[in-house]
Amino acid sequence: MILTGLYDSPFARRVALALHVHGVAFERAALSVFGDFEAVMRANPLGRAPALQLDDGRIVSDSRAIIEWIEDPEAGFGGPMLAPEGAHARFAMLEAEGLAIGLADKAVARSAENRRPAQLQDREQILRLEKQMTSGLDWLERWADRRSTSGEPDRADLAAVCAATYLAQKWPGVFDADARPALEHYRAGWEARAPFTLAPFPVD
């Protein structure tokens, strides 16, 4: 299998982490949706990452869809399941996962806005995105205060750590580790362990 995407993407990285948790061997096409757009288009008709090419040539895109396929028992992969059993536990996981994925989406959108020439940047949109990012981080701070970094991660952990680390690296002024000690402790604790060490966020 071939995973297209860079690990500075919280979406591509989350898929790589899920693959590692399940012990799935894969190659990585480290392509940028900006610098390698045409090559990414060949892996995903929308030119988006991540995309996972299966051994038979079929391609599944979108991080949630890829992880859903990885978790399907009929896919035949081993490793612990990333979604807990039981309606209450599953809802709690989905609540946090959805919030973290949304936060990552807003943070990536903020980075995309920054790529535009200064005179073309939408100040109102920037303020809106940063307000959403701050609100999402505040929610994760309260959530992380109740979380452990022992045992096996679930899908919420993968999403939350990928989003938090992306913001810590790309938008440290918004992330503000000193103002969010629980989230920083949680994030750093997981980043020091597998599977996160197997797909590290690239630091310049």
C-alpha positions as a Markdown table, in Angstrom:
| # | Residue | x | y | z |
|---|---|---|---|---|
| 1 | Met | 0.0 | 0.0 | 0.0 |
| 2 | Ile | 1.1 | 3.6 | -0.6 |
| 3 | Leu | 0.0 | 6.5 | 1.5 |
| 4 | Thr | 0.2 | 9.9 | -0.2 |
| 5 | Gly | 0.8 | 12.9 | 2.0 |
| 6 | Leu | 3.1 | 14.7 | 4.3 |
| 7 | Tyr | 3.3 | 14.3 | 8.1 |
| 8 | Asp | 2.9 | 18.0 | 8.6 |
| 9 | Ser | -0.7 | 17.4 | 7.6 |
| 10 | Pro | -2.8 | 16.4 | 10.6 |
| 11 | Phe | -4.9 | 14.3 | 8.3 |
| 12 | Ala | -2.2 | 12.3 | 6.5 |
| 13 | Arg | -0.4 | 11.8 | 9.8 |
| 14 | Arg | -3.5 | 10.5 | 11.5 |
| 15 | Val | -3.9 | 7.9 | 8.8 |
| 16 | Ala | -0.3 | 6.8 | 9.1 |
| 17 | Leu | -0.7 | 6.5 | 12.9 |
| 18 | Ala | -3.8 | 4.3 | 12.4 |
| 19 | Leu | -1.8 | 2.1 | 10.0 |
| 20 | His | 1.0 | 1.7 | 12.5 |
| 21 | Val | -1.5 | 0.9 | 15.3 |
| 22 | His | -2.9 | -2.0 | 13.2 |
| 23 | Gly | 0.6 | -3.1 | 12.1 |
| 24 | Val | -0.1 | -2.4 | 8.4 |
| 25 | Ala | 3.0 | -2.1 | 6.2 |
| 26 | Phe | 2.9 | 0.7 | 3.8 |
| 27 | Glu | 5.1 | 2.9 | 1.6 |
| 28 | Arg | 4.8 | 6.7 | 1.7 |
| 29 | Ala | 4.6 | 9.0 | -1.2 |
| 30 | Ala | 5.7 | 12.2 | 0.6 |
| 31 | Leu | 4.0 | 14.6 | -1.8 |
| 32 | Ser | 2.8 | 18.1 | -1.1 |
| 33 | Val | -0.6 | 19.3 | -2.2 |
| 34 | Phe | 1.1 | 22.6 | -3.1 |
| 35 | Gly | 4.5 | 21.7 | -4.5 |
| 36 | Asp | 3.5 | 18.3 | -6.0 |
| 37 | Phe | -0.1 | 19.1 | -7.0 |
| 38 | Glu | -0.2 | 17.2 | -10.3 |
| 39 | Ala | 1.3 | 14.1 | -8.7 |
| 40 | Val | -1.2 | 14.3 | -5.9 |
| 41 | Met | -4.0 | 14.6 | -8.5 |
| 42 | Arg | -2.9 | 11.2 | -9.9 |
| 43 | Ala | -3.5 | 9.7 | -6.4 |
| 44 | Asn | -6.7 | 11.6 | -5.6 |
| 45 | Pro | -8.8 | 13.2 | -8.3 |
| 46 | Leu | -9.4 | 16.2 | -6.0 |
| 47 | Gly | -5.7 | 16.7 | -5.5 |
| 48 | Arg | -6.1 | 16.3 | -1.7 |
| 49 | Ala | -4.1 | 14.3 | 0.8 |
| 50 | Pro | -4.2 | 11.8 | 2.3 |
| 51 | Ala | -4.9 | 9.1 | -0.3 |
| 52 | Leu | -4.2 | 5.4 | 0.3 |
| 53 | Gln | -3.6 | 3.2 | -2.7 |
| 54 | Leu | -4.3 | -0.5 | -1.9 |
| 55 | Asp | -2.2 | -3.4 | -3.2 |
| 56 | Asp | -4.8 | -4.1 | -5.9 |
| 57 | Gly | -4.6 | -0.5 | -7.2 |
| 58 | Arg | -7.8 | 0.8 | -5.7 |
| 59 | Ile | -7.6 | 4.2 | -3.9 |
| 60 | Val | -9.5 | 5.4 | -0.9 |
| 61 | Ser | -9.3 | 9.1 | 0.1 |
| 62 | Asp | -10.3 | 11.2 | 3.0 |
| 63 | Ser | -8.8 | 10.4 | 6.4 |
| 64 | Arg | -12.0 | 9.3 | 8.0 |
| 65 | Ala | -12.9 | 7.0 | 5.2 |
| 66 | Ile | -9.4 | 5.5 | 5.2 |
| 67 | Ile | -9.5 | 4.8 | 8.9 |
| 68 | Glu | -13.0 | 3.4 | 8.7 |
| 69 | Trp | -11.6 | 0.9 | 6.1 |
| 70 | Ile | -8.6 | 0.1 | 8.2 |
| 71 | Glu | -10.8 | -0.6 | 11.2 |
| 72 | Asp | -13.2 | -2.9 | 9.2 |
| 73 | Pro | -12.8 | -6.4 | 10.5 |
| 74 | Glu | -13.1 | -7.7 | 7.0 |
| 75 | Ala | -10.0 | -5.8 | 6.0 |
| 76 | Gly | -8.1 | -8.4 | 8.0 |
| 77 | Phe | -5.7 | -6.2 | 9.9 |
| 78 | Gly | -4.5 | -6.9 | 13.4 |
| 79 | Gly | -3.8 | -4.6 | 16.3 |
| 80 | Pro | -6.2 | -3.0 | 18.8 |
| 81 | Met | -9.3 | -1.4 | 17.6 |
| 82 | Leu | -9.2 | 2.4 | 17.7 |
| 83 | Ala | -12.9 | 2.8 | 18.5 |
| 84 | Pro | -14.2 | 1.6 | 21.9 |
| 85 | Glu | -17.2 | -0.7 | 22.3 |
| 86 | Gly | -20.4 | 0.5 | 23.9 |
| 87 | Ala | -22.6 | 3.4 | 22.8 |
| 88 | His | -21.6 | 5.8 | 25.6 |
| 89 | Ala | -17.8 | 5.3 | 25.1 |
| 90 | Arg | -18.2 | 5.4 | 21.4 |
| 91 | Phe | -20.2 | 8.7 | 21.5 |
| 92 | Ala | -17.5 | 10.2 | 23.8 |
| 93 | Met | -14.8 | 9.2 | 21.4 |
| 94 | Leu | -16.7 | 10.5 | 18.4 |
| 95 | Glu | -17.4 | 13.8 | 20.1 |
| 96 | Ala | -13.7 | 14.5 | 20.8 |
| 97 | Glu | -12.6 | 13.1 | 17.4 |
| 98 | Gly | -15.0 | 15.3 | 15.5 |
| 99 | Leu | -13.9 | 18.4 | 17.5 |
| 100 | Ala | -10.2 | 17.7 | 17.0 |
| 101 | Ile | -10.7 | 17.0 | 13.2 |
| 102 | Gly | -12.6 | 20.3 | 12.9 |
| 103 | Leu | -9.9 | 22.1 | 14.8 |
| 104 | Ala | -7.3 | 20.7 | 12.5 |
| 105 | Asp | -9.4 | 21.8 | 9.5 |
| 106 | Lys | -9.6 | 25.4 | 10.8 |
| 107 | Ala | -5.9 | 25.5 | 11.5 |
| 108 | Val | -5.0 | 24.2 | 8.0 |
| 109 | Ala | -7.4 | 26.8 | 6.5 |
| 110 | Arg | -5.6 | 29.5 | 8.5 |
| 111 | Ser | -2.3 | 28.3 | 7.1 |
| 112 | Ala | -3.7 | 28.4 | 3.6 |
| 113 | Glu | -4.9 | 32.0 | 4.1 |
| 114 | Asn | -1.3 | 32.9 | 5.1 |
| 115 | Arg | 0.0 | 31.6 | 1.8 |
| 116 | Arg | -1.9 | 34.4 | 0.0 |
| 117 | Pro | -0.2 | 37.7 | -0.7 |
| 118 | Ala | -0.7 | 40.0 | 2.3 |
| 119 | Gln | -2.9 | 42.4 | 0.3 |
| 120 | Leu | -5.3 | 39.6 | -0.7 |
| 121 | Gln | -5.7 | 38.0 | 2.8 |
| 122 | Asp | -9.2 | 38.3 | 4.3 |
| 123 | Arg | -8.8 | 39.9 | 7.7 |
| 124 | Glu | -12.3 | 39.1 | 8.7 |
| 125 | Gln | -11.8 | 35.4 | 7.8 |
| 126 | Ile | -8.5 | 35.3 | 9.7 |
| 127 | Leu | -10.1 | 36.6 | 12.8 |
| 128 | Arg | -13.0 | 34.1 | 12.5 |
| 129 | Leu | -10.6 | 31.2 | 12.0 |
| 130 | Glu | -8.4 | 32.2 | 15.0 |
| 131 | Lys | -11.5 | 32.5 | 17.2 |
| 132 | Gln | -12.6 | 29.0 | 16.1 |
| 133 | Met | -9.1 | 27.7 | 16.7 |
| 134 | Thr | -8.9 | 29.3 | 20.2 |
| 135 | Ser | -12.4 | 27.9 | 21.1 |
| 136 | Gly | -11.4 | 24.4 | 19.9 |
| 137 | Leu | -8.2 | 24.5 | 21.9 |
| 138 | Asp | -10.0 | 25.6 | 25.0 |
| 139 | Trp | -12.4 | 22.6 | 24.6 |
| 140 | Leu | -9.5 | 20.2 | 24.2 |
| 141 | Glu | -7.7 | 21.7 | 27.2 |
| 142 | Arg | -10.7 | 20.7 | 29.4 |
| 143 | Trp | -10.9 | 17.3 | 27.7 |
| 144 | Ala | -7.2 | 16.6 | 28.0 |
| 145 | Asp | -7.3 | 17.2 | 31.7 |
| 146 | Arg | -9.3 | 14.0 | 32.1 |
| 147 | Arg | -7.3 | 11.9 | 29.6 |
| 148 | Ser | -4.4 | 9.5 | 30.2 |
| 149 | Thr | -1.4 | 8.9 | 28.0 |
| 150 | Ser | -1.0 | 5.3 | 29.1 |
| 151 | Gly | -2.5 | 2.2 | 27.3 |
| 152 | Glu | -3.5 | 2.3 | 23.7 |
| 153 | Pro | -4.7 | 5.4 | 21.9 |
| 154 | Asp | -8.1 | 5.6 | 20.4 |
| 155 | Arg | -9.3 | 7.6 | 17.4 |
| 156 | Ala | -9.9 | 10.7 | 19.5 |
| 157 | Asp | -6.3 | 10.6 | 20.8 |
| 158 | Leu | -4.9 | 10.3 | 17.2 |
| 159 | Ala | -7.0 | 13.3 | 16.1 |
| 160 | Ala | -6.4 | 15.4 | 19.2 |
| 161 | Val | -2.6 | 14.9 | 19.2 |
| 162 | Cys | -2.3 | 15.5 | 15.5 |
| 163 | Ala | -4.3 | 18.7 | 15.7 |
| 164 | Ala | -2.6 | 20.0 | 18.9 |
| 165 | Thr | 0.9 | 19.3 | 17.5 |
| 166 | Tyr | 0.1 | 21.0 | 14.2 |
| 167 | Leu | -1.0 | 24.1 | 16.1 |
| 168 | Ala | 1.9 | 24.0 | 18.5 |
| 169 | Gln | 4.3 | 23.9 | 15.6 |
| 170 | Lys | 2.5 | 26.2 | 13.0 |
| 171 | Trp | 0.6 | 28.6 | 15.3 |
| 172 | Pro | 2.3 | 28.6 | 18.7 |
| 173 | Gly | 0.9 | 32.0 | 19.5 |
| 174 | Val | -2.6 | 30.6 | 19.2 |
| 175 | Phe | -1.8 | 27.3 | 20.8 |
| 176 | Asp | -0.1 | 29.0 | 23.8 |
| 177 | Ala | 1.2 | 26.0 | 25.7 |
| 178 | Asp | 1.6 | 28.0 | 29.0 |
| 179 | Ala | -2.1 | 28.8 | 29.0 |
| 180 | Arg | -3.1 | 25.1 | 28.2 |
| 181 | Pro | -0.9 | 23.0 | 30.5 |
| 182 | Ala | -3.2 | 19.9 | 30.4 |
| 183 | Leu | -3.3 | 19.8 | 26.6 |
| 184 | Glu | 0.5 | 20.4 | 26.4 |
| 185 | His | 1.2 | 17.6 | 28.9 |
| 186 | Tyr | -1.2 | 15.3 | 27.1 |
| 187 | Arg | 0.2 | 16.1 | 23.6 |
| 188 | Ala | 3.8 | 15.8 | 24.7 |
| 189 | Gly | 3.2 | 12.6 | 26.5 |
| 190 | Trp | 1.7 | 10.9 | 23.5 |
| 191 | Glu | 4.3 | 12.3 | 21.1 |
| 192 | Ala | 7.0 | 10.6 | 23.1 |
| 193 | Arg | 5.4 | 7.2 | 22.5 |
| 194 | Ala | 4.6 | 4.8 | 19.6 |
| 195 | Pro | 2.8 | 5.1 | 17.3 |
| 196 | Phe | 3.5 | 8.8 | 17.3 |
| 197 | Thr | 7.3 | 8.4 | 17.2 |
| 198 | Leu | 6.8 | 6.2 | 14.1 |
| 199 | Ala | 5.2 | 9.0 | 12.1 |
| 200 | Pro | 6.7 | 12.2 | 13.7 |
| 201 | Phe | 5.7 | 15.7 | 12.8 |
| 202 | Pro | 8.5 | 17.2 | 10.8 |
| 203 | Val | 10.3 | 20.0 | 12.6 |
| 204 | Asp | 12.3 | 22.5 | 10.6 |
